Amino acid sequence: MRLIFAIVTICLLLLSGCFRMTDEYGNDVRLTKTKEQGFVGERMVQEEVTPKQNLKAMVKGSIYETGEAVSVFGTCLNATDEPLPQGTTGTLNAWYPNGTMFFSNATMNELQPGYYEAVSVMSAVQGTYLTEFTCHVNGTGEFAKAWGEWQNPLWVQRIANISNQIADLNTTIVNDFNLTWAGQNETNILINATYQNITQQLIYVANVANASVDRNDSYLAYLLHFIINGSNIPVNYSLNVVTDADPPILHSMWHVRAVAYNEYGVLTGMPVVSCYVTTVNLPPTTNQLMTPNQVKINNTWFEGFEWSEKITLMNQFDYNVSCVYN
């Protein structure tokens, strides 16, 4: 009889393991056995972890002419198009058409929560610039990125050339106004031919323009009403040139080294820029193209430019280095 009771007790204990034990709050309870107290229950409380939110970033640019003010817009919203917490910031990187850095980690102006703008001046380098917008969620490691472009295409210069042609044509018409009828007839033929040429070029430019930029920008269109004029715009897009030269010694080879920085303080070399040297040597060196190479300035190596020539002048020796956008 005792044997049967023991078997039944063991079976009941085994069956009890099939039940989920909880406390009055619904938390799981785990049983542990100790020598002093027998079975003791432990509460298993699950901590709530705040899930990461889904972020959406966008960035938009456009087409600009050399020296024109550039506006780049970015948005950073959550999955339901709502602004992120206060203190979220936006930064912008940009690259030249050849892939070298134009500027990096530029702080964007916050127009309103979730909407940002960066303003600059269009560089003289023609082509398509890559842009990278990053929004950083305040107080977390969360971020979102978006990529876009702005352009300084060749056909923008073509429009300027057309404008100059029209101005020259008007001057020609005024100067030839008192011509005889025969001369006027020749002028009319010239006007018609020029008009046809200009019309064809404008059609070409319009087609290229329409195909060059993403026109689906209604999502950011109203941001144009909030443009912050004059903020963080460089005064110009000239290059800052740093040089280092050997002391001139008569009948010895003389070397000069140079590096160029753009308006954002980023080191810039070929093919974006070229550097030229002028000296008062005998005979003088005038606006000679320097050779792109690795150069050492102040004990640091850079991607820059160099020039060498033999000193033949006994008087005061001077030189000048200038760098320009290609």
C-alpha positions as a Markdown table, in Angstrom:
| # | Residue | x | y | z |
|---|---|---|---|---|
| 1 | Met | 0.0 | 0.0 | 0.0 |
| 2 | Arg | 2.9 | 2.4 | 0.9 |
| 3 | Leu | 4.5 | 1.6 | -2.4 |
| 4 | Ile | 1.3 | 2.5 | -4.3 |
| 5 | Phe | 1.0 | 5.8 | -2.3 |
| 6 | Ala | 4.6 | 6.8 | -3.1 |
| 7 | Ile | 4.2 | 6.1 | -6.8 |
| 8 | Val | 1.0 | 8.3 | -6.9 |
| 9 | Thr | 2.9 | 11.1 | -5.0 |
| 10 | Ile | 5.8 | 11.0 | -7.5 |
| 11 | Cys | 3.4 | 11.1 | -10.5 |
| 12 | Leu | 1.5 | 14.1 | -9.0 |
| 13 | Leu | 4.8 | 16.0 | -8.5 |
| 14 | Leu | 5.8 | 15.2 | -12.1 |
| 15 | Leu | 2.5 | 16.4 | -13.4 |
| 16 | Ser | 2.7 | 19.6 | -11.4 |
| 17 | Gly | 5.7 | 20.5 | -13.5 |
| 18 | Cys | 3.4 | 21.0 | -16.5 |
| 19 | Phe | 1.7 | 24.0 | -14.8 |
| 20 | Arg | 3.0 | 27.6 | -15.1 |
| 21 | Met | 3.3 | 29.2 | -11.7 |
| 22 | Thr | 2.7 | 32.9 | -11.3 |
| 23 | Asp | 2.3 | 35.4 | -8.5 |
| 24 | Glu | -0.7 | 37.8 | -8.0 |
| 25 | Tyr | 0.7 | 40.2 | -10.6 |
| 26 | Gly | 1.1 | 37.5 | -13.3 |
| 27 | Asn | 4.9 | 37.3 | -13.0 |
| 28 | Asp | 6.5 | 33.9 | -13.5 |
| 29 | Val | 7.7 | 32.1 | -10.3 |
| 30 | Arg | 10.7 | 29.8 | -10.3 |
| 31 | Leu | 11.2 | 27.1 | -7.6 |
| 32 | Thr | 14.6 | 26.5 | -6.1 |
| 33 | Lys | 15.4 | 23.9 | -3.4 |
| 34 | Thr | 17.5 | 24.7 | -0.4 |
| 35 | Lys | 18.5 | 22.4 | 2.5 |
| 36 | Glu | 17.2 | 24.8 | 5.1 |
| 37 | Gln | 13.8 | 25.9 | 3.6 |
| 38 | Gly | 12.9 | 23.3 | 1.0 |
| 39 | Phe | 11.3 | 24.8 | -2.1 |
| 40 | Val | 11.5 | 28.6 | -2.4 |
| 41 | Gly | 9.8 | 30.7 | -5.1 |
| 42 | Glu | 11.6 | 33.5 | -7.1 |
| 43 | Arg | 9.7 | 36.1 | -9.1 |
| 44 | Met | 10.7 | 36.4 | -12.8 |
| 45 | Val | 10.0 | 40.1 | -13.7 |
| 46 | Gln | 10.7 | 41.0 | -17.3 |
| 47 | Glu | 12.0 | 44.6 | -17.8 |
| 48 | Glu | 10.4 | 46.7 | -20.5 |
| 49 | Val | 12.9 | 47.8 | -23.2 |
| 50 | Thr | 12.0 | 50.9 | -25.3 |
| 51 | Pro | 12.2 | 49.8 | -29.0 |
| 52 | Lys | 14.1 | 51.8 | -31.5 |
| 53 | Gln | 12.0 | 54.0 | -33.7 |
| 54 | Asn | 12.0 | 53.9 | -37.5 |
| 55 | Leu | 13.6 | 57.0 | -38.9 |
| 56 | Lys | 13.2 | 58.6 | -42.4 |
| 57 | Ala | 15.7 | 61.0 | -43.8 |
| 58 | Met | 15.6 | 63.0 | -47.1 |
| 59 | Val | 17.8 | 65.6 | -48.7 |
| 60 | Lys | 17.3 | 67.8 | -51.7 |
| 61 | Gly | 19.5 | 70.1 | -53.8 |
| 62 | Ser | 19.3 | 71.7 | -57.2 |
| 63 | Ile | 21.3 | 73.3 | -60.1 |
| 64 | Tyr | 23.4 | 76.3 | -59.5 |
| 65 | Glu | 25.9 | 78.6 | -61.3 |
| 66 | Thr | 29.4 | 79.3 | -60.1 |
| 67 | Gly | 29.2 | 81.8 | -57.3 |
| 68 | Glu | 25.5 | 81.4 | -56.8 |
| 69 | Ala | 24.0 | 80.8 | -53.3 |
| 70 | Val | 23.3 | 77.1 | -52.7 |
| 71 | Ser | 20.5 | 75.8 | -50.5 |
| 72 | Val | 20.3 | 72.2 | -49.5 |
| 73 | Phe | 17.3 | 71.0 | -47.5 |
| 74 | Gly | 17.0 | 67.9 | -45.3 |
| 75 | Thr | 14.2 | 66.3 | -43.3 |
| 76 | Cys | 14.4 | 63.8 | -40.4 |
| 77 | Leu | 11.0 | 62.3 | -39.3 |
| 78 | Asn | 9.7 | 59.1 | -37.7 |
| 79 | Ala | 7.7 | 56.4 | -39.4 |
| 80 | Thr | 4.5 | 58.5 | -39.1 |
| 81 | Asp | 6.1 | 61.7 | -40.5 |
| 82 | Glu | 6.3 | 63.3 | -37.1 |
| 83 | Pro | 9.3 | 65.4 | -35.9 |
| 84 | Leu | 11.9 | 63.7 | -33.6 |
| 85 | Pro | 12.6 | 64.7 | -30.0 |
| 86 | Gln | 13.9 | 68.3 | -29.4 |
| 87 | Gly | 17.6 | 68.5 | -29.8 |
| 88 | Thr | 17.9 | 66.3 | -32.8 |
| 89 | Thr | 20.5 | 67.8 | -35.1 |
| 90 | Gly | 21.5 | 67.5 | -38.8 |
| 91 | Thr | 24.9 | 67.6 | -40.5 |
| 92 | Leu | 26.0 | 67.7 | -44.1 |
| 93 | Asn | 28.9 | 66.3 | -46.1 |
| 94 | Ala | 29.7 | 67.1 | -49.7 |
| 95 | Trp | 32.1 | 65.7 | -52.3 |
| 96 | Tyr | 33.5 | 67.3 | -55.5 |
| 97 | Pro | 32.5 | 65.6 | -58.8 |
| 98 | Asn | 35.8 | 63.6 | -58.8 |
| 99 | Gly | 35.0 | 62.2 | -55.3 |
| 100 | Thr | 37.3 | 64.3 | -53.1 |
| 101 | Met | 35.9 | 65.9 | -50.0 |
| 102 | Phe | 34.4 | 69.4 | -50.5 |
| 103 | Phe | 33.4 | 69.9 | -46.9 |
| 104 | Ser | 32.5 | 67.6 | -43.9 |
| 105 | Asn | 30.2 | 67.6 | -40.9 |
| 106 | Ala | 28.7 | 71.1 | -41.6 |
| 107 | Thr | 26.0 | 71.9 | -39.1 |
| 108 | Met | 22.7 | 72.5 | -40.7 |
| 109 | Asn | 20.2 | 75.2 | -39.6 |
| 110 | Glu | 17.1 | 73.9 | -38.0 |
| 111 | Leu | 14.1 | 75.6 | -39.7 |
| 112 | Gln | 11.6 | 73.9 | -37.5 |
| 113 | Pro | 11.6 | 70.5 | -35.7 |
| 114 | Gly | 12.7 | 67.8 | -38.2 |
| 115 | Tyr | 13.5 | 70.2 | -41.1 |
| 116 | Tyr | 17.0 | 71.5 | -41.8 |
| 117 | Glu | 18.8 | 73.7 | -44.3 |
| 118 | Ala | 22.5 | 74.3 | -45.3 |
| 119 | Val | 23.5 | 77.3 | -47.3 |
| 120 | Ser | 26.8 | 77.8 | -49.2 |
| 121 | Val | 28.2 | 79.3 | -52.4 |
| 122 | Met | 28.5 | 77.2 | -55.6 |
| 123 | Ser | 32.1 | 76.3 | -56.3 |
| 124 | Ala | 33.7 | 77.0 | -59.6 |
| 125 | Val | 34.2 | 73.2 | -60.3 |
| 126 | Gln | 31.6 | 72.1 | -62.8 |
| 127 | Gly | 29.8 | 68.7 | -62.5 |
| 128 | Thr | 27.6 | 66.8 | -60.0 |
| 129 | Tyr | 28.3 | 67.0 | -56.3 |
| 130 | Leu | 27.3 | 64.2 | -53.9 |
| 131 | Thr | 25.7 | 65.2 | -50.6 |
| 132 | Glu | 25.1 | 63.2 | -47.5 |
| 133 | Phe | 22.7 | 64.3 | -44.8 |
| 134 | Thr | 22.8 | 62.7 | -41.3 |
| 135 | Cys | 20.3 | 63.4 | -38.6 |
| 136 | His | 21.3 | 62.5 | -35.0 |
| 137 | Val | 18.6 | 61.8 | -32.5 |
| 138 | Asn | 19.2 | 63.7 | -29.3 |
| 139 | Gly | 20.5 | 61.6 | -26.3 |
| 140 | Thr | 20.7 | 58.3 | -28.2 |
| 141 | Gly | 23.0 | 56.6 | -30.7 |
| 142 | Glu | 20.2 | 56.5 | -33.3 |
| 143 | Phe | 20.8 | 58.2 | -36.7 |
| 144 | Ala | 19.5 | 58.2 | -40.2 |
| 145 | Lys | 21.2 | 59.1 | -43.5 |
| 146 | Ala | 20.1 | 60.3 | -46.9 |
| 147 | Trp | 22.0 | 61.0 | -50.1 |
| 148 | Gly | 21.4 | 63.5 | -52.8 |
| 149 | Glu | 23.2 | 65.9 | -55.1 |
| 150 | Trp | 23.6 | 69.4 | -56.4 |
| 151 | Gln | 25.0 | 70.4 | -59.8 |
| 152 | Asn | 27.1 | 73.0 | -61.5 |
| 153 | Pro | 26.6 | 71.7 | -65.1 |
| 154 | Leu | 28.3 | 72.9 | -68.2 |
| 155 | Trp | 25.1 | 73.9 | -69.8 |
| 156 | Val | 24.6 | 76.6 | -67.1 |
| 157 | Gln | 27.7 | 78.3 | -68.7 |
| 158 | Arg | 26.1 | 77.8 | -72.1 |
| 159 | Ile | 23.1 | 79.8 | -70.9 |
| 160 | Ala | 25.4 | 82.6 | -69.9 |
| 161 | Asn | 27.1 | 82.4 | -73.3 |
| 162 | Ile | 23.6 | 82.7 | -75.0 |
| 163 | Ser | 22.8 | 85.7 | -72.9 |
| 164 | Asn | 26.1 | 87.3 | -74.0 |
| 165 | Gln | 25.2 | 86.5 | -77.7 |
| 166 | Ile | 21.9 | 88.3 | -77.3 |
| 167 | Ala | 23.5 | 91.3 | -75.7 |
| 168 | Asp | 26.0 | 91.4 | -78.6 |
| 169 | Leu | 23.2 | 91.0 | -81.1 |
| 170 | Asn | 21.3 | 94.0 | -79.6 |
| 171 | Thr | 24.5 | 96.1 | -79.9 |
| 172 | Thr | 24.8 | 95.1 | -83.5 |
| 173 | Ile | 21.2 | 96.0 | -84.3 |
| 174 | Val | 21.6 | 99.5 | -82.7 |
| 175 | Asn | 24.9 | 100.1 | -84.5 |
| 176 | Asp | 23.4 | 99.0 | -87.8 |
| 177 | Phe | 20.1 | 100.8 | -87.5 |
| 178 | Asn | 21.0 | 103.5 | -90.0 |
| 179 | Leu | 22.1 | 101.0 | -92.7 |
| 180 | Thr | 20.6 | 101.1 | -96.2 |
| 181 | Trp | 17.7 | 98.8 | -97.0 |
| 182 | Ala | 20.1 | 96.3 | -98.5 |
| 183 | Gly | 22.2 | 96.4 | -95.4 |
| 184 | Gln | 19.2 | 96.0 | -93.2 |
| 185 | Asn | 18.1 | 92.9 | -95.2 |
| 186 | Glu | 21.5 | 91.3 | -94.4 |
| 187 | Thr | 21.0 | 92.3 | -90.8 |
| 188 | Asn | 17.6 | 90.6 | -90.7 |
| 189 | Ile | 19.1 | 87.4 | -92.2 |
| 190 | Leu | 21.7 | 87.5 | -89.4 |
| 191 | Ile | 19.1 | 88.1 | -86.7 |
| 192 | Asn | 16.9 | 85.2 | -88.0 |
| 193 | Ala | 19.9 | 82.8 | -88.1 |
| 194 | Thr | 21.0 | 83.8 | -84.6 |
| 195 | Tyr | 17.5 | 83.5 | -83.3 |
| 196 | Gln | 17.1 | 80.0 | -84.7 |
| 197 | Asn | 20.5 | 79.0 | -83.2 |
| 198 | Ile | 19.6 | 80.5 | -79.8 |
| 199 | Thr | 16.2 | 78.8 | -79.8 |
| 200 | Gln | 17.8 | 75.4 | -80.5 |
| 201 | Gln | 20.3 | 75.8 | -77.7 |
| 202 | Leu | 17.6 | 76.9 | -75.3 |
| 203 | Ile | 15.5 | 73.8 | -76.2 |
| 204 | Tyr | 18.6 | 71.6 | -75.6 |
| 205 | Val | 19.3 | 73.3 | -72.3 |
| 206 | Ala | 15.7 | 72.9 | -71.1 |
| 207 | Asn | 15.6 | 69.2 | -71.9 |
| 208 | Val | 18.9 | 68.6 | -70.1 |
| 209 | Ala | 17.7 | 70.6 | -67.1 |
| 210 | Asn | 14.4 | 68.7 | -66.8 |
| 211 | Ala | 16.3 | 65.4 | -66.9 |
| 212 | Ser | 19.1 | 66.5 | -64.5 |
| 213 | Val | 17.3 | 67.1 | -61.2 |
| 214 | Asp | 14.7 | 65.1 | -59.3 |
| 215 | Arg | 11.5 | 67.2 | -59.7 |
| 216 | Asn | 9.6 | 65.2 | -57.1 |
| 217 | Asp | 10.3 | 67.8 | -54.3 |
| 218 | Ser | 6.8 | 68.8 | -53.2 |
| 219 | Tyr | 7.7 | 67.2 | -49.8 |
| 220 | Leu | 10.1 | 70.0 | -49.2 |
| 221 | Ala | 8.7 | 72.8 | -51.4 |
| 222 | Tyr | 7.3 | 74.9 | -48.6 |
| 223 | Leu | 10.7 | 75.1 | -47.0 |
| 224 | Leu | 11.6 | 77.8 | -49.5 |
| 225 | His | 9.5 | 80.1 | -47.3 |
| 226 | Phe | 11.8 | 79.6 | -44.4 |
| 227 | Ile | 15.2 | 80.1 | -46.1 |
| 228 | Ile | 17.7 | 81.6 | -43.7 |
| 229 | Asn | 19.5 | 84.2 | -45.8 |
| 230 | Gly | 23.1 | 84.9 | -45.3 |
| 231 | Ser | 23.8 | 82.3 | -42.7 |
| 232 | Asn | 27.2 | 80.6 | -42.9 |
| 233 | Ile | 27.8 | 81.6 | -46.5 |
| 234 | Pro | 31.5 | 81.9 | -47.4 |
| 235 | Val | 32.5 | 85.4 | -48.6 |
| 236 | Asn | 33.9 | 83.9 | -51.8 |
| 237 | Tyr | 35.1 | 80.6 | -53.2 |
| 238 | Ser | 38.8 | 81.5 | -53.5 |
| 239 | Leu | 41.5 | 79.1 | -52.4 |
| 240 | Asn | 43.8 | 79.5 | -49.5 |
| 241 | Val | 47.3 | 78.6 | -50.6 |
| 242 | Val | 50.1 | 77.6 | -48.2 |
| 243 | Thr | 53.7 | 77.5 | -49.6 |
| 244 | Asp | 57.1 | 76.4 | -48.4 |
| 245 | Ala | 60.3 | 77.1 | -50.3 |
| 246 | Asp | 64.0 | 76.5 | -50.0 |
| 247 | Pro | 66.3 | 79.5 | -49.4 |
| 248 | Pro | 67.6 | 80.7 | -52.8 |
| 249 | Ile | 71.3 | 79.9 | -53.4 |
| 250 | Leu | 73.1 | 81.1 | -56.6 |
| 251 | His | 73.7 | 78.4 | -59.2 |
| 252 | Ser | 71.8 | 75.8 | -57.0 |
| 253 | Met | 68.4 | 74.1 | -57.6 |
| 254 | Trp | 65.6 | 75.9 | -55.8 |
| 255 | His | 62.3 | 74.1 | -54.8 |
| 256 | Val | 58.9 | 75.5 | -53.8 |
| 257 | Arg | 56.0 | 73.5 | -52.5 |
| 258 | Ala | 52.3 | 74.4 | -52.2 |
| 259 | Val | 49.0 | 73.1 | -50.9 |
| 260 | Ala | 45.5 | 74.5 | -51.5 |
| 261 | Tyr | 42.5 | 74.6 | -49.2 |
| 262 | Asn | 39.0 | 75.3 | -50.3 |
| 263 | Glu | 36.6 | 77.7 | -48.6 |
| 264 | Tyr | 35.7 | 75.1 | -46.0 |
| 265 | Gly | 39.3 | 74.5 | -45.1 |
| 266 | Val | 39.5 | 71.1 | -46.8 |
| 267 | Leu | 42.7 | 70.2 | -48.6 |
| 268 | Thr | 42.1 | 70.2 | -52.4 |
| 269 | Gly | 44.4 | 69.1 | -55.2 |
| 270 | Met | 44.3 | 67.9 | -58.8 |
| 271 | Pro | 42.1 | 67.6 | -60.8 |
| 272 | Val | 39.9 | 70.0 | -58.8 |
| 273 | Val | 42.6 | 72.8 | -58.7 |
| 274 | Ser | 45.8 | 73.8 | -60.4 |
| 275 | Cys | 48.7 | 75.9 | -59.0 |
| 276 | Tyr | 51.0 | 78.3 | -60.9 |
| 277 | Val | 54.3 | 79.8 | -59.9 |
| 278 | Thr | 56.0 | 83.1 | -60.9 |
| 279 | Thr | 59.5 | 84.1 | -60.0 |
| 280 | Val | 62.0 | 87.0 | -60.7 |
| 281 | Asn | 64.7 | 84.6 | -61.8 |
| 282 | Leu | 66.9 | 85.3 | -64.8 |
| 283 | Pro | 65.1 | 84.7 | -67.1 |
| 284 | Pro | 61.9 | 85.1 | -65.0 |
| 285 | Thr | 59.4 | 82.3 | -64.6 |
| 286 | Thr | 55.9 | 83.5 | -65.5 |
| 287 | Asn | 52.8 | 81.6 | -64.5 |
| 288 | Gln | 54.2 | 78.2 | -64.9 |
| 289 | Leu | 52.0 | 75.1 | -64.0 |
| 290 | Met | 53.3 | 73.4 | -60.9 |
| 291 | Thr | 53.6 | 69.6 | -60.8 |
| 292 | Pro | 51.1 | 67.7 | -58.6 |
| 293 | Asn | 53.0 | 65.5 | -56.1 |
| 294 | Gln | 53.3 | 64.6 | -52.4 |
| 295 | Val | 55.0 | 67.5 | -50.7 |
| 296 | Lys | 56.4 | 68.0 | -47.2 |
| 297 | Ile | 55.5 | 71.2 | -45.4 |
| 298 | Asn | 56.3 | 71.9 | -41.8 |
| 299 | Asn | 57.4 | 68.2 | -41.4 |
| 300 | Thr | 54.0 | 67.0 | -42.6 |
| 301 | Trp | 53.3 | 65.3 | -46.0 |
| 302 | Phe | 50.4 | 66.5 | -48.2 |
| 303 | Glu | 48.9 | 65.9 | -51.6 |
| 304 | Gly | 50.0 | 69.2 | -53.2 |
| 305 | Phe | 52.2 | 70.8 | -55.9 |
| 306 | Glu | 55.9 | 71.5 | -56.4 |
| 307 | Trp | 58.2 | 73.4 | -58.7 |
| 308 | Ser | 62.0 | 73.4 | -59.2 |
| 309 | Glu | 64.4 | 75.8 | -61.0 |
| 310 | Lys | 68.0 | 76.8 | -60.9 |
| 311 | Ile | 68.8 | 80.2 | -59.3 |
| 312 | Thr | 70.7 | 82.5 | -61.7 |
| 313 | Leu | 69.8 | 85.8 | -60.2 |
| 314 | Met | 72.3 | 87.5 | -57.8 |
| 315 | Asn | 69.9 | 90.2 | -56.6 |
| 316 | Gln | 66.8 | 89.8 | -54.4 |
| 317 | Phe | 64.8 | 86.7 | -55.4 |
| 318 | Asp | 61.0 | 86.7 | -55.0 |
| 319 | Tyr | 58.3 | 84.3 | -56.0 |
| 320 | Asn | 54.5 | 84.0 | -56.0 |
| 321 | Val | 52.2 | 80.9 | -56.1 |
| 322 | Ser | 48.5 | 81.1 | -57.1 |
| 323 | Cys | 46.0 | 78.3 | -57.2 |
| 324 | Val | 42.7 | 78.3 | -59.1 |
| 325 | Tyr | 39.8 | 76.0 | -59.7 |
| 326 | Asn | 40.0 | 74.1 | -63.0 |
